[in-house]
Amino acid sequence: MFQHILLLTFRSFRRFKNSFFINLIGLSTGLTSVLLIYLWVFDELSMDKFHENDSRLYQVMINVQEDSTQIRTFETNSHLLAPALVKELPEIEYVTPVGWSTQGIVSVQEKQMRAKGRHAGEDYFHIFSFRLLEGNKQTVLTSKESIAISHELAHKLFGTTENLIGKAITWDQEPYEGTYLISGIFEKLPGNSSERFDFLLTNKLFLEKTTMDVSWHSNPVQVYLTLKKETDVKAFGAKLKRFYQSKLEPSGGNNSSGPIAHMFIRKYSDKYLYGTYENGIQAGGRINYVILFSIIGLFLLLIASINFMNLSTAKASRRAKEIGIKKAIGAGRNSLICQYLSESLILAFLASFLSVVFVFLLLPQFNFITGKELQLQLDPILISGAILITLITGLISGSYPALYLSGFRPVEVLKGKLPTSLGELWVRKGLVVFQFSLSTLFIMAIVVIFKQVDYVQSRNLGYNKDNVLSFEAEGTMNKNLESFLAQVKAIPGVVNTSHMNYSVGSPTGTGGMQWEGKTESIEFSNLEVGYGLIELLGIPLKEGRSFSRDYGTEDAKMILNEIAVQRMGLTDPVGKRVKLWGKEYEIVGVTQNFHFESLYEEVKPCFFRLNPSSKKLVVKIASGREKQTIERLEKLYKSYNPGIPFYFTFLDEEYQALYTAEQKVSTLFTCFAGIAIVISCLGLFGLAAFTAERRRKEIGIRKVLGASEAGIVSLLSREFIQMVSMAILIALPISYLIAKYWLEKFAFRIAVEWWFFAGAGGLALLIATVTVATQTFKAARINPVHTLRDE
């Protein structure tokens, strides 16, 4: 029986070559897209899920109600939190504070290399499943002189990972510079870990070296914990909330005029996908893109399946006598359904095989676009998923044609009467409308995303980021930073130099400022800078002055931005004094508002403080002399740090990196929209071909009676153009609502213009018209002699 079905299927494919290849190309293209999306989605969903304690591993978070309408969510906490949690909440099994990332140069004798590290508490390796190859998780992070390094870093520095416990490593980055003893070696971090670091220093060292005030209102560390088994998470959350309120109350916390703060826990593995909070409530994050591309994959499969349905029902007239004869000699409807579903499934599995080949070929480029390292490993999960997707695709694609074709009555079809119901026509037209509605939505999405990304990257941010590069002060240059900067300034082509403590998009925040007349607590961005940084970036001053060596010591001076002055309620702010972390500062200037974060955010209050030891060096280069100047700068850098590559970034690149997700989405949307349009046009091309073939005699008669080729093309194309036009009318209002929803996530966004929709609809209509016209024009040019003589 199976052999007989295979033979019939092969004959059907050979007989209807055009429709076979159109379906094969459409299905294999759709399945290729689905497999690529599947690999990406599976990787996203697996992030941070590998930890053994995943179900009991949480991060401590804080909601702060800054005013009656605004709640901000913070991931960082006080140094005091971890020891207090261990002491007072018995439901906790382990807890660890983790300090911010630090980057610099590690060295062993003459060998040097750049590395990235973090500070962590003693229980870090009890909480996280990063396996220690050497060392004891009980003691690896107990001493201030200890350092745990990665398997890769050990190989680079020592050429081995064996017998390294107790060996010395030198770290150059202030304020943690010094020599540390290796206490552990951990294996390479998994690819599905959101944590990336080369070494770990101890939290004890971080506490000793930090300059931030240690109180319940400071927030320099992230705190992670594991709960004991059988702990009631909801009850623990309520207990944690009361615990934190009790810590704030002695300082005036939630019973004072300050902000109302509430502590809660979030599953650690939710951090990657659900990292966005709006007004204190979890509001998505990367999970939005996971859902989005899952839906796109589903739609691409549907579009490819719709092609199969439409082409199969359209060519029914060519198989009607075959069905009638089979039924007349005793074939039952179930056997016919089985045959046509088998054809569909065989075609789906052929397309699936091709799609695997395409994925192997396209995966490097897909990884480049997504920034991942995905691999097509034929493991049981992937194979099961691919088989399931193929089965569903084959059954969906073949179900309607099988039911439709098997329902023909043999008496009618053998007389040449093909039953055509109004419902069948509407289904076929509806499927075409659905296809092009989705294609128009994709085109509209490309236009809106592209315009918004272009807008945020070209908007005036309030400072000049052009031709400004930055790099870390590291190695021996740290010992005499001012001398190094003086040499940089002497390089031809360098306009100005300075330094700061932050990167674009990630200034540190604090809420510990006090001033006369304070009525609310405000979260400020803390911008620690060197002399000349404000001038280098071209940030306009609204009042007062900038930092200057002409005024002597400036370490007790402060410069605010406009929004900070407004929020603080200050009039004539220059000359007034504020207190930060127990130290008094004089306000000497006010800058205009500027954006150092993404345009997802409103402009935030910020202050500048002078910090001569901030380590992010900034260099302004004259336009047109970039190449020569950078070469000289690299030569100077290597004279201080021989053997270390000179790594730098331009400030405008750092700003553009804030929108990496949007850029990737735009690129992927463009690719998938193109695929959707190609698949839809394949179906439209096939339908136009079958329509032209079915109406060959009508075309011949019309030409004999004097109809022009243009008139025939118009006649044959009219129905398809009407369907595509209807699809556009349906898609435009839906795309408008989706565009408005997505743009609302940006504090600064483009206006949704009417021509976005007109352009997207016009492009979809043009593509459809060209697709149909190429086939109908071919039919219109056939000599009527050839179409009328076969009777």
Order of alpha helices (4+ residues) and beta strands (2+ residues): alpha-alpha-beta-beta-alpha-beta-beta-beta-alpha-beta-beta-alpha-beta-beta-beta-alpha-beta-alpha-beta-beta-beta-alpha-alpha-alpha-alpha-alpha-alpha-beta-alpha-beta-beta-beta-beta-alpha-beta-beta-alpha-beta-beta-beta-beta-alpha-beta-alpha-alpha-alpha-alpha-alpha-alpha
